[in-house]
Amino acid sequence: AASQVHSTAGIPRRSRRRKSIAIAYESGQGDGAEQGMSEPQRPRWEPRDWRQQLERIREMRRKRDAPVDEMGVQKCYDSSAPPQVMRYQVLLSLMLSSQTKDQVTSAAMLRLRQHGLTVDSILQMDDATLGQIIYPVGFWRNKVKYIKQTTAILKQKYGGDIPRTVEELVQLPGVGPKMAYLAMNIAWDSVSGIAVDTHVHRITNRLKWVKKETKYPEETRVALEDWLPRDLWREINWLLVGFGQQTCLPVNPRCNECLNQDICPAAKRR
């Protein structure tokens, strides 16, 4: 009986301790005195020179003349379409954009829109026709299958609209985390996370914007969201994608043209 009393008496103390830690983490403010912590919270890690690096990247992207600016997903949908149709077109363009250059995605979306790009028109279209229209996007055969499956789910489960949460979006066939965060941003005007593609992944590793090197985009997203101020989350994708298309290339980056060459850990200085 004594051991039972002791074990139950310990439960409230443990739950209180868990609660206070959660509150302290969420607020990120104060000296911790209210939560009964004796040590002040340590400042959150952030990369060296990141603000200066970001400002210089903004300067290099000032013209907004990269492929992503002229033919990116935000330019692929019919802005005059009803909101539900517009959101569907945003999601479809994201699905097509995987492993595909913006120019190719944009052309495929234009051809689809010429056929009337709605949930119903895609469901009525046979696979061969859909394949001919979206070719030569990367992995076009798989994308025909994913587009048909996802469109059927949207019709049955969401009344022809797209889901409003990242959690539901990533459950759709052919939709990954990067697409989901961009869909939330473009279709729903909601910033729920940083969209990390190969450009963002590569550049943030080169700049050492991650505490330790990351292998996958999802790792990079978590690492960036841990320190990057939330009010910058919306712009970081388009900013770095265009920078990656024009200057910080995957192979043979143009370091001699980069304003960050003196403060970039990966710069090839000549």
Buried (B, 14 or more C-beta within 10 A) or exposed (E): EEEEEEEEEEEEEEEEEEEBEEEBEEEEEEEBEEBEBEEEBEEEEEBEBBEEBBEBBEEBBEEEEBBBBEBBBBBBBEEEBEEBBBBBBBBBBBBBBBEBBBEBBBBBBEEBBEEEBBBEEBEEBEEEEBBEBBBEBBBBEEBBBBBBEBBBBBBEEBEBBBBBEBEBBBBBBBBBBBBBBBBBBBBBEBBBBBBBBEBBBBBBBBBBBBEEEBEEBBBBBBBBEEBBEEEEBBEBBBBBBBBBBBBBBEEEBEBEEBBBBEBBEBBEEE
